[in-house]
Amino acid sequence: MPGTAVGLFMMDFVFRPFAKIYEKMPLIMLLVLVVLYSAIGYMVLKSAYLSDHPN
C-alpha cells in the first residue's frame, strides 16, 4: 500500500485539471475536498491504529 504522501500527490495531479471548474462552485469544491481528505485520514488511522487489533 503506497504511503499517504504518494496518495496526496496523485490526487493533486489527477484533480488539478478539474480545479478550474470547481472554482466557480466553492461549496461543491469544499465538499469534494472534505470527502477526499477524510478518506485519506481514515486510511491513515486504519493503518496506524487498527492494524494492531485484529477483528
N, CA and C of each residue as an Amber inpcrd file, in Angstrom:
protein
   165
   0.8400000  -1.1730000   0.0000000   0.0000000   0.0000000   0.0000000
   0.8850000   1.2360000   0.0000000   0.7050000   2.1190000  -0.9490000
   1.5800000   3.2990000  -1.0170000   1.3460000   4.2340000   0.1610000
   2.3330000   5.0590000   0.4050000   2.2320000   5.9990000   1.5140000
   1.2050000   7.0860000   1.2590000   0.8860000   7.7940000   2.3210000
  -0.1280000   8.8360000   2.2250000   0.3450000   9.9840000   1.3530000
   1.6210000  10.3070000   1.4130000   2.1440000  11.4070000   0.6010000
   2.0040000  11.0990000  -0.8840000   2.1950000   9.8620000  -1.2600000
   2.0240000   9.4760000  -2.6670000   0.5630000   9.6240000  -3.0720000
  -0.3550000   9.2430000  -2.1770000  -1.7770000   9.3870000  -2.4620000
  -2.1760000  10.8430000  -2.6170000  -1.6500000  11.6980000  -1.7430000
  -1.9560000  13.1270000  -1.8520000  -1.4110000  13.7020000  -3.1470000
  -0.2050000  13.3060000  -3.5260000   0.3890000  13.8070000  -4.7700000
  -0.4080000  13.3380000  -5.9740000  -0.8130000  12.0740000  -5.9790000
  -1.5680000  11.5510000  -7.1170000  -2.9320000  12.2160000  -7.2210000
  -3.5850000  12.4380000  -6.0880000  -4.8860000  13.1080000  -6.1200000
  -4.7390000  14.5340000  -6.6260000  -3.6840000  15.2080000  -6.1850000
  -3.4480000  16.5690000  -6.6450000  -3.1760000  16.5820000  -8.1440000
  -2.4130000  15.6230000  -8.6160000  -2.0690000  15.5500000 -10.0300000
  -3.2910000  15.2240000 -10.8910000  -4.1520000  14.3560000 -10.4030000
  -5.3250000  13.9270000 -11.1660000  -6.4130000  14.9960000 -11.1490000
  -6.6450000  15.6100000  -9.9940000  -7.7720000  16.5310000  -9.8570000
  -7.4460000  17.9810000 -10.2000000  -6.1850000  18.2960000 -10.4580000
  -5.8300000  19.6770000 -10.7730000  -6.5300000  20.2020000 -12.0250000
  -6.6780000  19.4420000 -13.1080000  -7.3960000  19.9850000 -14.2800000
  -8.8550000  20.3230000 -13.9930000  -9.4580000  19.6270000 -13.0430000
 -10.8550000  19.8940000 -12.7210000 -11.0180000  21.0570000 -11.7520000
  -9.9120000  21.5810000 -11.2220000  -9.9970000  22.6550000 -10.2400000
 -10.5720000  23.9270000 -10.8440000 -10.3290000  24.1870000 -12.1000000
 -10.8700000  25.3900000 -12.7380000 -12.3890000  25.3490000 -12.7900000
 -12.9470000  24.1820000 -12.9740000 -14.4060000  24.0400000 -12.9920000
 -14.9710000  24.3150000 -11.6090000 -14.3170000  23.7590000 -10.5820000
 -14.8400000  23.8800000  -9.2310000 -14.6010000  25.2590000  -8.6250000
 -13.7280000  26.0810000  -9.2210000 -13.5100000  27.4310000  -8.6920000
 -14.7810000  28.2630000  -8.7700000 -15.6340000  27.9520000  -9.7000000
 -16.8760000  28.6960000  -9.8500000 -17.9520000  28.2060000  -8.8760000
 -17.7070000  27.0590000  -8.2390000 -18.6560000  26.4970000  -7.2670000
 -17.8930000  26.1570000  -5.9810000 -17.6280000  27.1480000  -5.1380000
 -16.7490000  26.9040000  -3.9810000 -17.3150000  25.9280000  -2.9470000
 -18.6270000  25.8860000  -2.7690000 -19.1800000  24.9530000  -1.7830000
 -19.0340000  23.5060000  -2.2340000 -19.1960000  23.2640000  -3.5130000
 -19.0160000  21.9080000  -4.0340000 -17.5480000  21.5060000  -3.9380000
 -16.6480000  22.4540000  -4.2080000 -15.2180000  22.1660000  -4.1020000
 -14.8460000  21.8370000  -2.6600000 -15.4090000  22.5730000  -1.7020000
 -15.1450000  22.2900000  -0.3070000 -15.6550000  20.9030000   0.0740000
 -16.8260000  20.5520000  -0.3860000 -17.3840000  19.2340000  -0.1010000
 -16.5170000  18.1230000  -0.6890000 -16.0510000  18.3020000  -1.9140000
 -15.1820000  17.3030000  -2.5500000 -13.8850000  17.1510000  -1.7660000
 -13.2860000  18.2670000  -1.3500000 -12.0490000  18.1890000  -0.5860000
 -12.2530000  17.5140000   0.7610000 -13.3530000  17.7970000   1.4220000
 -13.6300000  17.1630000   2.7100000 -13.7810000  15.6510000   2.5420000
 -14.4760000  15.2350000   1.5130000 -14.6640000  13.7980000   1.2760000
 -13.3280000  13.1250000   0.9620000 -12.5360000  13.7340000   0.0980000
 -11.2590000  13.1240000  -0.2810000 -10.2970000  13.0420000   0.8910000
 -10.1590000  14.1320000   1.6220000  -9.2020000  14.1260000   2.7210000
  -9.6980000  13.3100000   3.9090000 -10.9870000  13.1900000   4.0860000
 -11.4640000  12.3070000   5.1510000 -11.2130000  10.8440000   4.7880000
 -11.3020000  10.5040000   3.5130000 -10.9720000   9.1350000   3.0960000
  -9.4970000   8.8430000   3.3450000  -8.6400000   9.8040000   3.0540000
  -7.2080000   9.6170000   3.3130000  -6.9550000   9.5200000   4.8090000
  -7.6160000  10.3680000   5.5820000  -7.4650000  10.3120000   7.0350000
  -7.9150000   8.9830000   7.6090000  -8.9910000   8.4420000   7.0720000
  -9.4650000   7.1350000   7.5330000  -8.4360000   6.0500000   7.2250000
  -7.8470000   6.0870000   6.0450000  -6.8350000   5.0870000   5.7060000
  -5.6200000   5.2080000   6.6150000  -5.2270000   6.4350000   6.9530000
  -4.0860000   6.6290000   7.8450000  -4.4030000   6.1020000   9.2380000
  -5.5840000   6.4450000   9.7530000  -5.9590000   5.9480000  11.0730000
  -6.0840000   4.4340000  11.1040000  -6.6290000   3.8810000  10.0500000
  -6.7880000   2.4270000   9.9870000  -5.4270000   1.7440000   9.9750000
  -4.4980000   2.2730000   9.2030000  -3.1850000   1.6300000   9.1310000
  -2.3740000   1.8660000  10.3990000  -2.5980000   2.9960000  11.0730000
  -1.7950000   3.3030000  12.2580000  -2.3340000   2.6370000  13.5110000
  -3.6370000   2.6140000  13.7050000  -4.1950000   2.1620000  14.9760000
  -4.9370000   0.8380000  14.8950000  -5.6340000   0.6130000  13.8160000
  -6.4730000  -0.5780000  13.7610000  -5.7210000  -1.8110000  13.2650000
  -4.5100000  -1.6530000  12.7710000  -3.7750000  -2.8190000  12.2950000
  -3.2800000  -3.6820000  13.4520000  -3.1670000  -3.0990000  14.6460000
  -2.7120000  -3.8590000  15.8140000  -3.7960000  -4.7430000  16.3980000
  -5.0570000  -4.4170000  16.1050000  -6.1850000  -5.1390000  16.6760000
  -6.9370000  -5.9020000  15.5830000  -6.7500000  -7.2130000  15.5300000
  -7.4940000  -7.9660000  14.5100000  -8.9820000  -8.0170000  14.8430000
  -9.7870000  -8.2270000  13.8270000 -11.2420000  -8.2830000  14.0310000
 -11.5570000  -9.4630000  14.8380000
